[in-house]
Amino acid sequence: MSEPILKVSNLTKRFGGLAAVNDVSTVIETGKINAIIGPNGAGKTTFFNLIGGTHRPSSGSIVFKGQDITSLRTDQVAQLGISRTFQSTALFDMATVLDNLIVGHRLRTRSGLWDVLWGSARLKEEERICRQKARDALDFVGLSHIAHRLAGDITQEERKRVAFALALSTEPTLVMLDEPAGGVNPEETVGLAALIRKMVASGLTVCLIEHKMDMIMSLADKILVLNYGEKIAEGTPAEVRANPAVIDAYLGTDHAGIDHMEAADAGA
């Protein structure tokens, strides 16, 4: 088994007297699809925010590819190779889809004010590379045909794919997806799941938060279950599905089954 790409140890985040994430330890396995599930308010997005540098932990540590990133800023974390999407995809709606993606690759450029003022060769070359990387990302997610459409005119499912492309445009090794299938229909969900598998097949590691249990149970290699900020279970889909603590957290009864879990999660 390869070394995990990311290791979280005793991670805690308190907001006043509330522990949104409480003493969570886990690893994100390299080259796998890692999932995080739990009811609303379980601490899933806060957990993502801690890894991505949006929040600083109250205690604990985060190590990415052997480097401690616990106290790094969001841009520093992204530079190291961690990218993420959000529940709501924020785009520049009056710009084209391609131009939205060009902005994403700027993370990897070095041109400064003087390059802009002088129209330097470095600036021109970086602009060429940014444009090509944006096209490559659009091609990967199957959206080359809408490159020149305004972002405000595309569908919800296309916005989800653009969010994937934005994450890819920063050249990550770990992609974190926050509810990637939220707000799309079952057929579109199947297509997004196939895209996630394609990402892993291309050499990326994926960690996702998702409420659609059918999708998670068929997609994930490993699942972490959070409830009230604490880890209550971790393992393969089969192990998690059969775990009494997970059943109780979702249902409050002795009934098991993925259909019950999904119904409880959707209403949480």
C-alpha positions as a Markdown table, in Angstrom:
| # | Residue | x | y | z |
|---|---|---|---|---|
| 1 | Met | 0.0 | 0.0 | 0.0 |
| 2 | Ser | 1.4 | 3.5 | -1.0 |
| 3 | Glu | 1.9 | 6.3 | 1.5 |
| 4 | Pro | -1.3 | 8.3 | 2.0 |
| 5 | Ile | -1.3 | 11.6 | 0.1 |
| 6 | Leu | -2.7 | 13.5 | 3.2 |
| 7 | Lys | -2.6 | 12.6 | 6.9 |
| 8 | Val | -4.9 | 14.3 | 9.4 |
| 9 | Ser | -4.0 | 13.9 | 13.1 |
| 10 | Asn | -6.3 | 14.9 | 16.0 |
| 11 | Leu | -7.8 | 17.7 | 14.1 |
| 12 | Thr | -10.1 | 20.1 | 16.0 |
| 13 | Lys | -11.8 | 23.3 | 15.1 |
| 14 | Arg | -13.8 | 25.3 | 17.7 |
| 15 | Phe | -16.0 | 28.2 | 17.0 |
| 16 | Gly | -16.5 | 29.6 | 20.5 |
| 17 | Gly | -17.9 | 26.7 | 22.6 |
| 18 | Leu | -18.8 | 24.7 | 19.5 |
| 19 | Ala | -16.5 | 22.0 | 18.2 |
| 20 | Ala | -17.3 | 21.8 | 14.5 |
| 21 | Val | -14.6 | 19.2 | 14.0 |
| 22 | Asn | -13.5 | 17.3 | 17.1 |
| 23 | Asp | -10.3 | 15.3 | 17.4 |
| 24 | Val | -10.6 | 13.7 | 13.9 |
| 25 | Ser | -7.7 | 11.5 | 12.6 |
| 26 | Thr | -7.7 | 10.0 | 9.2 |
| 27 | Val | -5.7 | 9.6 | 5.9 |
| 28 | Ile | -6.6 | 10.3 | 2.3 |
| 29 | Glu | -5.3 | 7.4 | 0.3 |
| 30 | Thr | -3.3 | 8.1 | -2.8 |
| 31 | Gly | -4.9 | 7.4 | -6.1 |
| 32 | Lys | -8.2 | 6.5 | -4.6 |
| 33 | Ile | -11.7 | 8.0 | -4.3 |
| 34 | Asn | -12.1 | 9.0 | -0.7 |
| 35 | Ala | -15.5 | 10.1 | 0.5 |
| 36 | Ile | -16.8 | 11.9 | 3.6 |
| 37 | Ile | -20.5 | 11.5 | 4.6 |
| 38 | Gly | -22.7 | 12.6 | 7.5 |
| 39 | Pro | -25.8 | 14.6 | 8.2 |
| 40 | Asn | -26.0 | 18.3 | 7.7 |
| 41 | Gly | -24.0 | 20.0 | 10.4 |
| 42 | Ala | -21.7 | 17.0 | 10.9 |
| 43 | Gly | -18.6 | 19.1 | 10.2 |
| 44 | Lys | -17.8 | 17.9 | 6.6 |
| 45 | Thr | -17.4 | 21.3 | 5.0 |
| 46 | Thr | -15.4 | 22.7 | 8.0 |
| 47 | Phe | -13.1 | 19.7 | 7.6 |
| 48 | Phe | -12.6 | 20.6 | 3.9 |
| 49 | Asn | -12.0 | 24.3 | 4.9 |
| 50 | Leu | -9.3 | 23.2 | 7.4 |
| 51 | Ile | -7.4 | 21.2 | 4.8 |
| 52 | Gly | -7.7 | 23.9 | 2.2 |
| 53 | Gly | -6.5 | 26.7 | 4.6 |
| 54 | Thr | -9.7 | 28.6 | 4.8 |
| 55 | His | -9.8 | 28.0 | 8.6 |
| 56 | Arg | -6.9 | 27.5 | 11.0 |
| 57 | Pro | -7.3 | 24.4 | 13.3 |
| 58 | Ser | -7.7 | 24.9 | 17.0 |
| 59 | Ser | -5.4 | 21.9 | 17.4 |
| 60 | Gly | -4.1 | 19.0 | 15.5 |
| 61 | Ser | -2.1 | 18.7 | 12.3 |
| 62 | Ile | -2.4 | 18.3 | 8.5 |
| 63 | Val | 0.4 | 16.7 | 6.5 |
| 64 | Phe | 0.3 | 16.7 | 2.7 |
| 65 | Lys | 2.9 | 14.6 | 0.9 |
| 66 | Gly | 5.1 | 14.7 | 3.9 |
| 67 | Gln | 4.9 | 18.5 | 4.5 |
| 68 | Asp | 3.0 | 20.1 | 7.4 |
| 69 | Ile | 0.4 | 22.4 | 5.9 |
| 70 | Thr | -1.5 | 23.0 | 9.1 |
| 71 | Ser | -0.9 | 26.8 | 9.2 |
| 72 | Leu | -0.6 | 27.6 | 5.5 |
| 73 | Arg | -2.9 | 30.0 | 3.7 |
| 74 | Thr | -5.3 | 28.9 | 1.0 |
| 75 | Asp | -3.1 | 30.1 | -1.9 |
| 76 | Gln | -0.1 | 28.3 | -0.4 |
| 77 | Val | -2.1 | 25.1 | 0.0 |
| 78 | Ala | -3.2 | 25.4 | -3.7 |
| 79 | Gln | 0.4 | 26.0 | -4.8 |
| 80 | Leu | 1.4 | 22.7 | -3.3 |
| 81 | Gly | -1.3 | 20.8 | -5.3 |
| 82 | Ile | -4.6 | 20.8 | -3.4 |
| 83 | Ser | -7.6 | 22.1 | -5.2 |
| 84 | Arg | -11.3 | 22.1 | -4.3 |
| 85 | Thr | -14.8 | 22.9 | -5.5 |
| 86 | Phe | -17.6 | 24.4 | -3.5 |
| 87 | Gln | -21.3 | 23.5 | -3.0 |
| 88 | Ser | -22.2 | 26.5 | -5.1 |
| 89 | Thr | -20.1 | 27.1 | -8.2 |
| 90 | Ala | -19.2 | 30.8 | -8.3 |
| 91 | Leu | -18.3 | 31.9 | -11.9 |
| 92 | Phe | -17.9 | 35.3 | -13.7 |
| 93 | Asp | -21.2 | 35.0 | -15.4 |
| 94 | Met | -20.5 | 37.8 | -17.9 |
| 95 | Ala | -17.3 | 36.2 | -19.0 |
| 96 | Thr | -16.9 | 33.1 | -21.3 |
| 97 | Val | -16.4 | 29.7 | -19.8 |
| 98 | Leu | -12.9 | 29.7 | -21.3 |
| 99 | Asp | -12.0 | 33.0 | -19.7 |
| 100 | Asn | -13.2 | 31.7 | -16.3 |
| 101 | Leu | -10.7 | 28.8 | -16.6 |
| 102 | Ile | -7.8 | 31.0 | -17.7 |
| 103 | Val | -8.2 | 32.8 | -14.4 |
| 104 | Gly | -7.8 | 29.5 | -12.6 |
| 105 | His | -4.4 | 28.7 | -14.1 |
| 106 | Arg | -3.0 | 32.1 | -13.1 |
| 107 | Leu | -2.0 | 30.4 | -9.8 |
| 108 | Arg | 0.9 | 28.9 | -11.7 |
| 109 | Thr | 2.2 | 32.1 | -13.4 |
| 110 | Arg | 5.0 | 34.4 | -12.4 |
| 111 | Ser | 4.3 | 37.6 | -14.4 |
| 112 | Gly | 4.1 | 40.7 | -12.3 |
| 113 | Leu | 3.1 | 44.4 | -12.8 |
| 114 | Trp | 6.2 | 45.2 | -14.9 |
| 115 | Asp | 5.5 | 42.3 | -17.3 |
| 116 | Val | 2.0 | 43.7 | -17.8 |
| 117 | Leu | 3.2 | 47.3 | -18.3 |
| 118 | Trp | 6.0 | 46.2 | -20.8 |
| 119 | Gly | 4.1 | 43.4 | -22.5 |
| 120 | Ser | 7.0 | 41.1 | -21.8 |
| 121 | Ala | 7.8 | 37.9 | -23.6 |
| 122 | Arg | 7.2 | 36.0 | -20.3 |
| 123 | Leu | 3.7 | 37.5 | -20.0 |
| 124 | Lys | 2.8 | 36.5 | -23.6 |
| 125 | Glu | 4.1 | 33.0 | -23.1 |
| 126 | Glu | 2.3 | 32.5 | -19.8 |
| 127 | Glu | -0.9 | 33.8 | -21.4 |
| 128 | Arg | -0.5 | 31.2 | -24.2 |
| 129 | Ile | 0.1 | 28.5 | -21.7 |
| 130 | Cys | -2.9 | 29.5 | -19.5 |
| 131 | Arg | -5.2 | 29.5 | -22.6 |
| 132 | Gln | -4.0 | 26.0 | -23.6 |
| 133 | Lys | -4.3 | 24.6 | -20.1 |
| 134 | Ala | -7.9 | 26.0 | -19.9 |
| 135 | Arg | -8.7 | 24.3 | -23.2 |
| 136 | Asp | -7.2 | 21.1 | -22.0 |
| 137 | Ala | -9.3 | 21.2 | -18.8 |
| 138 | Leu | -12.5 | 21.9 | -20.8 |
| 139 | Asp | -11.7 | 19.0 | -23.1 |
| 140 | Phe | -11.1 | 16.7 | -20.1 |
| 141 | Val | -14.6 | 17.4 | -18.6 |
| 142 | Gly | -16.3 | 17.2 | -22.0 |
| 143 | Leu | -17.2 | 20.9 | -22.4 |
| 144 | Ser | -15.0 | 22.1 | -25.3 |
| 145 | His | -18.2 | 22.9 | -27.2 |
| 146 | Ile | -19.2 | 25.6 | -24.8 |
| 147 | Ala | -15.8 | 27.3 | -24.4 |
| 148 | His | -17.0 | 30.6 | -25.8 |
| 149 | Arg | -20.5 | 30.7 | -24.2 |
| 150 | Leu | -21.1 | 33.1 | -21.3 |
| 151 | Ala | -20.9 | 31.3 | -18.0 |
| 152 | Gly | -24.2 | 32.8 | -17.0 |
| 153 | Asp | -26.0 | 30.9 | -19.9 |
| 154 | Ile | -24.9 | 27.4 | -19.1 |
| 155 | Thr | -26.9 | 24.7 | -17.2 |
| 156 | Gln | -26.4 | 23.6 | -13.6 |
| 157 | Glu | -24.8 | 20.3 | -14.7 |
| 158 | Glu | -22.4 | 22.2 | -17.0 |
| 159 | Arg | -21.5 | 24.6 | -14.1 |
| 160 | Lys | -20.6 | 21.5 | -12.1 |
| 161 | Arg | -18.3 | 20.3 | -14.9 |
| 162 | Val | -16.8 | 23.8 | -15.1 |
| 163 | Ala | -16.1 | 23.6 | -11.4 |
| 164 | Phe | -14.2 | 20.4 | -12.0 |
| 165 | Ala | -12.3 | 22.0 | -14.8 |
| 166 | Leu | -11.4 | 25.0 | -12.6 |
| 167 | Ala | -10.0 | 22.6 | -10.0 |
| 168 | Leu | -8.0 | 20.8 | -12.7 |
| 169 | Ser | -6.6 | 24.0 | -14.1 |
| 170 | Thr | -4.5 | 24.6 | -11.0 |
| 171 | Glu | -2.6 | 21.4 | -11.8 |
| 172 | Pro | -3.4 | 19.6 | -8.5 |
| 173 | Thr | -2.6 | 16.2 | -7.2 |
| 174 | Leu | -5.5 | 16.1 | -4.7 |
| 175 | Val | -8.9 | 17.3 | -5.8 |
| 176 | Met | -11.5 | 18.0 | -3.1 |
| 177 | Leu | -15.1 | 18.0 | -4.3 |
| 178 | Asp | -17.9 | 19.5 | -2.1 |
| 179 | Glu | -21.2 | 18.0 | -3.1 |
| 180 | Pro | -20.3 | 17.6 | -6.8 |
| 181 | Ala | -23.6 | 16.1 | -7.7 |
| 182 | Gly | -25.8 | 18.5 | -5.7 |
| 183 | Gly | -28.7 | 19.9 | -7.8 |
| 184 | Val | -28.4 | 17.6 | -10.8 |
| 185 | Asn | -30.7 | 14.8 | -11.9 |
| 186 | Pro | -29.9 | 11.0 | -11.7 |
| 187 | Glu | -28.6 | 10.7 | -15.3 |
| 188 | Glu | -26.3 | 13.7 | -14.8 |
| 189 | Thr | -25.1 | 12.2 | -11.5 |
| 190 | Val | -24.0 | 9.1 | -13.3 |
| 191 | Gly | -22.1 | 11.3 | -15.8 |
| 192 | Leu | -20.3 | 13.2 | -13.0 |
| 193 | Ala | -19.4 | 9.9 | -11.2 |
| 194 | Ala | -17.8 | 8.7 | -14.5 |
| 195 | Leu | -15.9 | 12.0 | -14.6 |
| 196 | Ile | -14.6 | 11.5 | -11.1 |
| 197 | Arg | -13.4 | 8.0 | -12.0 |
| 198 | Lys | -11.7 | 9.5 | -15.1 |
| 199 | Met | -9.9 | 11.9 | -12.8 |
| 200 | Val | -8.5 | 9.1 | -10.7 |
| 201 | Ala | -7.6 | 7.1 | -13.7 |
| 202 | Ser | -5.5 | 10.0 | -14.9 |
| 203 | Gly | -3.4 | 9.9 | -11.8 |
| 204 | Leu | -5.3 | 12.3 | -9.4 |
| 205 | Thr | -6.5 | 11.6 | -5.9 |
| 206 | Val | -10.1 | 12.6 | -5.1 |
| 207 | Cys | -11.8 | 13.3 | -1.8 |
| 208 | Leu | -15.5 | 14.2 | -2.0 |
| 209 | Ile | -18.4 | 15.2 | 0.3 |
| 210 | Glu | -21.7 | 13.9 | -1.0 |
| 211 | His | -25.3 | 13.3 | 0.2 |
| 212 | Lys | -26.2 | 10.9 | -2.6 |
| 213 | Met | -25.7 | 7.5 | -1.0 |
| 214 | Asp | -26.2 | 5.4 | -4.1 |
| 215 | Met | -23.4 | 7.4 | -5.8 |
| 216 | Ile | -21.1 | 7.2 | -2.9 |
| 217 | Met | -21.5 | 3.5 | -2.2 |
| 218 | Ser | -20.8 | 2.6 | -5.9 |
| 219 | Leu | -18.0 | 5.1 | -6.3 |
| 220 | Ala | -15.9 | 5.4 | -3.2 |
| 221 | Asp | -12.9 | 3.2 | -2.3 |
| 222 | Lys | -13.0 | 4.5 | 1.3 |
| 223 | Ile | -15.6 | 6.4 | 3.4 |
| 224 | Leu | -15.1 | 8.6 | 6.5 |
| 225 | Val | -18.3 | 9.2 | 8.5 |
| 226 | Leu | -18.7 | 12.3 | 10.6 |
| 227 | Asn | -21.4 | 13.1 | 13.1 |
| 228 | Tyr | -21.5 | 16.2 | 15.4 |
| 229 | Gly | -17.9 | 16.9 | 14.3 |
| 230 | Glu | -16.5 | 13.5 | 15.4 |
| 231 | Lys | -15.4 | 10.5 | 13.4 |
| 232 | Ile | -17.8 | 7.6 | 14.1 |
| 233 | Ala | -16.8 | 5.2 | 11.4 |
| 234 | Glu | -14.3 | 4.6 | 8.5 |
| 235 | Gly | -13.8 | 1.9 | 6.0 |
| 236 | Thr | -15.0 | 0.4 | 2.7 |
| 237 | Pro | -18.6 | 1.1 | 1.6 |
| 238 | Ala | -19.6 | -2.4 | 2.7 |
| 239 | Glu | -18.0 | -1.9 | 6.2 |
| 240 | Val | -19.6 | 1.5 | 6.6 |
| 241 | Arg | -23.0 | 0.4 | 5.4 |
| 242 | Ala | -23.0 | -2.4 | 8.1 |
| 243 | Asn | -21.7 | -0.3 | 10.9 |
| 244 | Pro | -24.2 | 0.0 | 13.8 |
| 245 | Ala | -22.9 | 3.5 | 14.7 |
| 246 | Val | -23.5 | 4.8 | 11.2 |
| 247 | Ile | -27.0 | 3.2 | 11.1 |
| 248 | Asp | -27.9 | 4.9 | 14.5 |
| 249 | Ala | -26.5 | 8.2 | 13.4 |
| 250 | Tyr | -28.6 | 8.3 | 10.3 |
| 251 | Leu | -31.7 | 6.5 | 11.5 |
| 252 | Gly | -32.0 | 6.4 | 15.3 |
| 253 | Thr | -33.3 | 2.9 | 14.8 |
| 254 | Asp | -32.0 | -0.6 | 14.3 |
| 255 | His | -33.0 | -0.7 | 10.6 |
| 256 | Ala | -30.1 | -0.9 | 8.1 |
| 257 | Gly | -29.9 | -0.4 | 4.4 |
| 258 | Ile | -28.7 | 2.0 | 1.9 |
| 259 | Asp | -32.1 | 3.2 | 1.0 |
| 260 | His | -32.9 | 4.2 | 4.6 |
| 261 | Met | -29.5 | 5.9 | 4.9 |
| 262 | Glu | -30.2 | 8.0 | 1.8 |
| 263 | Ala | -33.7 | 9.0 | 2.9 |
| 264 | Ala | -32.4 | 10.1 | 6.3 |
| 265 | Asp | -29.4 | 11.9 | 4.8 |
| 266 | Ala | -31.6 | 13.9 | 2.4 |
| 267 | Gly | -33.9 | 15.0 | 5.2 |
| 268 | Ala | -31.1 | 15.9 | 7.6 |
